[in-house]
Each structure stands twice: as structure tokens, then as C-alpha cells.
Amino acid sequence: VQLVESGGGLVQPGGSLRLSCAASGSIADINVQGWYRQTPTQQRDLVARINSDGSTTYADSVKGRFTIFRDNVGSTFYLQMNSLKPEDTAVYYCAAGESSAGMNFWGEGTTVTVSS
């Protein structure tokens, strides 16, 4: 499975961005898709995750601001980020796997910078 992110960039505080992750290859075994982020001083942490049944999980810091969703085919999934804050600045990675404990496939990362 190959994952390619897009949509990062520079945005002002309070603004919005949508990240996309396009999956290709053997995606039939993928049950969980998610977004993680990492800064130079912090480990890679979960931002949001969506399961095959459509249930979602969000980090407390993004609840009510970020939304994870996917297309009908399930080959592309997204992270809609609203009301962005400077502390959301990070490299964002999309990931996928058979379970949340086995996110075996990762994208290269896309940088999101929230700054005035």
C-alpha cells in the first residue's frame, strides 16, 4: 500500500486547511486510516482515526475543530482542519493498517504551519 499526502501549507491562525491522503495498492485489507503529527520536540501523536465502520477517534486537542472522513471508495481520506492554532504546526502523516495497533503504512508527511 502506498500513501501520498497533499494539502499542507502556511495558514493564519483561525484559518482552515484540508489534507488529503491517496492510497493505492492492496487497500482491500485496510481497516483503519488515520492522521498523526510530529514536531521537532514531540513524538508522533495521533490526531484522528477512522475505522472501516465509520467510527472515529480524535485527540482531545483537535475535537470540534478537525474532521476525518474518506471518499465512498475508501481509497482517499481527508483531514479537514478548522480554527487552526499555532500549536497545530507540525508535520502531518497519514497512515493505514489492518488495525489501530498495526498502522503499517505511512505517507511521507506534509508540513502545516500556522502563523501570522
C-alpha positions as CSV (number, residue, x, y, z in Angstrom):
1,V,0.0,0.0,0.0
2,Q,1.3,3.4,-0.9
3,L,0.1,6.6,0.7
4,V,0.6,10.1,-0.7
5,E,-0.4,13.2,1.3
6,S,-1.2,16.6,-0.1
7,G,-2.7,19.9,1.1
8,G,-0.2,21.2,3.7
9,G,1.0,24.8,3.7
10,L,1.0,28.1,5.6
11,V,-2.2,29.4,7.1
12,Q,-3.0,32.2,9.5
13,P,-4.4,31.4,13.0
14,G,-8.1,30.8,12.7
15,G,-7.8,29.6,9.1
16,S,-8.6,26.2,7.6
17,L,-6.8,23.6,5.6
18,R,-7.7,20.2,4.2
19,L,-5.2,17.4,4.0
20,S,-5.7,14.5,1.6
21,C,-4.2,11.1,1.6
22,A,-4.4,9.0,-1.6
23,A,-4.0,5.2,-1.1
24,S,-3.0,2.8,-3.8
25,G,-2.0,-0.8,-4.0
26,S,-3.6,-3.6,-1.9
27,I,-6.1,-1.5,0.0
28,A,-8.7,-4.2,0.5
29,D,-7.1,-5.2,3.8
30,I,-7.1,-1.7,5.2
31,N,-9.5,-1.3,8.1
32,V,-8.1,1.8,9.8
33,Q,-6.9,5.1,8.4
34,G,-5.5,7.9,10.4
35,W,-3.6,11.2,10.7
36,Y,-0.7,11.7,13.0
37,R,1.5,14.7,13.6
38,Q,5.0,15.3,14.8
39,T,7.1,18.4,15.8
40,P,10.8,18.6,16.4
41,T,10.3,18.4,20.2
42,Q,7.4,15.9,20.4
43,Q,6.8,12.3,19.4
44,R,4.4,11.4,16.6
45,D,0.9,11.5,18.1
46,L,-2.5,10.5,16.8
47,V,-4.6,13.3,15.5
48,A,-7.6,11.4,14.2
49,R,-8.5,7.9,13.1
50,I,-11.4,6.4,11.2
51,N,-12.4,2.7,11.2
52,S,-14.0,0.7,8.4
53,D,-17.4,1.0,10.2
54,G,-17.0,4.8,10.1
55,S,-16.4,5.3,13.7
56,T,-13.8,8.0,14.5
57,T,-11.4,8.9,17.3
58,Y,-9.9,12.3,17.8
59,A,-7.1,13.7,20.0
60,D,-8.6,16.0,22.7
61,S,-6.7,18.9,21.4
62,V,-8.5,18.8,18.0
63,K,-12.0,17.8,18.9
64,G,-14.6,20.1,17.4
65,R,-12.0,21.6,15.1
66,F,-10.8,18.7,12.9
67,T,-12.8,16.2,11.0
68,I,-11.5,13.0,9.4
69,F,-13.5,11.5,6.5
70,R,-13.0,9.4,3.4
71,D,-14.4,9.1,-0.1
72,N,-17.0,6.4,-1.0
73,V,-14.4,4.1,-2.4
74,G,-12.2,4.5,0.7
75,S,-9.0,5.0,-1.3
76,T,-8.7,8.6,-0.3
77,F,-9.2,10.1,3.1
78,Y,-9.0,13.6,4.4
79,L,-8.4,15.7,7.4
80,Q,-10.4,18.9,7.5
81,M,-8.8,21.3,9.9
82,N,-10.7,24.4,11.0
83,S,-9.9,27.1,13.6
84,L,-6.2,26.4,13.3
85,K,-3.9,27.4,16.1
86,P,-0.1,28.0,16.1
87,E,0.2,24.8,18.2
88,D,-1.2,22.8,15.3
89,T,2.0,23.5,13.4
90,A,3.6,20.1,12.7
91,V,4.4,17.6,10.0
92,Y,1.3,15.6,9.4
93,Y,1.4,12.0,8.3
94,C,-1.3,9.8,7.0
95,A,-1.3,6.1,8.0
96,A,-3.3,3.0,7.3
97,G,-3.4,-0.6,8.5
98,E,-5.5,-3.6,9.4
99,S,-5.9,-2.3,13.0
100,S,-5.1,0.7,15.1
101,A,-2.3,-1.3,16.7
102,G,-0.9,-2.2,13.3
103,M,-0.7,1.0,11.2
104,N,1.9,-0.4,8.9
105,F,1.7,2.0,6.0
106,W,2.7,5.6,6.2
107,G,3.0,8.6,3.9
108,E,6.0,10.8,3.6
109,G,4.4,13.7,5.6
110,T,3.2,17.2,4.7
111,T,4.0,20.3,6.7
112,V,1.4,22.5,8.2
113,T,2.5,25.9,9.5
114,V,0.0,28.1,11.4
115,S,1.4,31.6,11.8
116,S,0.6,35.2,11.3
